[in-house]
Amino acid sequence: MNLASVLIVGGGIGGLTAAIALRRKGYPVEIAERDPKWSVYGVGIIQQMNVVRAMGELGVLDAYLSKASGFDTTTVFVGPQGVQQAKFDTPRLAGEQYPSNAGIRRRDLQQVLGDEAKRLGAKVRLGLTISDFSEDESGVDVNFSDGTQGRYDVVIGADGVFSQMRQTIFPDAASPRYTGQWVWRYNLPRPKDLEGIQIFAGPCNAGLVPMTDELMYMFVVSEEPEGMMLDVQGSAAAMRERAKLAAPQLTDLVAQITDDQEVVARPMEVILLQNQPWHKGRVVLIGDAVHASTPHLAQGAGMAIEDAMVLAEELEKADEVSAAFEAFQRRRTERVEYIAKNSIRIGDMQMGKIPPFDPGQLTGESIALMCQPI
């Protein structure tokens, strides 16, 4: 398909991946990002084998790994005493010379993707939102918050779980909901013997994720009342309190959580658009705007990255925008619904909302699915 102009709303992981994938196919791309500082929320992020594969297909794998910590091994500990239950390696989908998985600081991931998008010629406009838009059979006319206008063949909404674009094109769609859990993260020095990700399941659900040779982050999952507010002052003590029942292997690390400014905590809020289109006219939604999940399967960013790549492929193959959007949704529905629904299931089991099941078996199924082509 010939496209003279593509607007991407949102300069996060999904939006930047879409920009790279589309620019590599020769499409003119403009990104509108509401944050004038283009800041990054969060500490670090787990990237599984399908994301490492995707980084290779995008042509940024070496730059990505230069800022990440690659690993193959996952170790699972269970119960109050942190007894090792499983230790396994996952496949190297990007090639045997590359690691299976990676941990990376979110700001480093954004820098890698942002630098590549700009190098390829994507235009990034910061501090900008869409005031309104209208469309006809041949394009979308957009009015921006700075008073400028533009006309685009396609508009991609990659603006997150509280997507303005979703609310605009689907005002009656379900709103994001709070699951009942928070996730807390904190950067710590990486022990020399941490060879990969470590997961602790028990009275305190937590984990350790390497990000560089010197740095890792700890995450802790907690159940919290809806509407809870967290002040910066006292947040380190609050995180330590949530981790007081952590396995013994974590005790000394929990004691190092002392800097209120370094605690990153947020409620888990999810949305999944089911049994309805992800597009309307020439506007399509990707990533968290359509299927925001909890971090229990560590695939939220991965699903957004894959969405962007599949959408670019379908736009290139199709003759009509509507055909491209429909093919994109068909290819993505089963995969993203599996991640979204089963991530929530793990959290619901942790909170006692559903009967216990084997999360190890579910993780194995998830890994097998993620190894399949997108």
Secondary structure, 3 states (H helix, E strand, C coil): CCCCCEEEECCCHHHHHHHHHHHHCCCCEEEEECCCCCCCCCCEEEECHHHHHHHHHHCCHHHHHHCEEEECEEEEEECCCCEEEEEEECCCCCCCCCCCEEEEEHHHHHHHHHHHHHHCCCEEEECCCEEEEEECCCCEEEEECCCCEEEECEEEECCCCCCHHHHHHCCCCCCCEEEEEEEEEEEEECCCCCCCEEEEECCCEEEEEECCCCEEEEEEEEECCCCCCCCCCCHHHHHHHHCCCCCHHHHHHHHCCCCHHHCEEEEEEEEECCCCCCEECCEEECCHHHHECCHHHCCHHHHHHHHHHHHHHHHHHCCCHHHHHHHHHHHHHHHHHHHHHHHHHHHHHHCCCCCCCCHHHHHHHHHHHHHCCC
